[in-house]
Amino acid sequence: MTLRSATLIMCLLDATGWAVIAFAMLHSGSDPATSGLDEAAGYTVTALLLITAAPALALVVLGRAPKTALTLALAFPVVFTALFIATIRVFA
């Protein structure tokens, strides 16, 4: 498996994860008191995808910097997990 194909697969997984999480957060039927937090989480995940996975996909399509592209594609789940754990620690 080449770096290019690994990065493409990772970008697809990132986009799938983003779609599931953003849809769940932006269309949640939670209590009105916490709906703002859900909406903020949806926007944060969207921004994270645009900062990490979108440039990775662009680099792969252009055939430039394969290691950087893979690093950016892997950054989405790592940063999301770190933010998730930080949120749990703050609110728990």
Summary of the structure (lengths in Angstrom):
residues: 92
radius of gyration: 14.8
end to end distance: 41.5
largest distance: 47.5
contacts: 256
relative contact order: 0.17
helix: 85%
strand: 0%
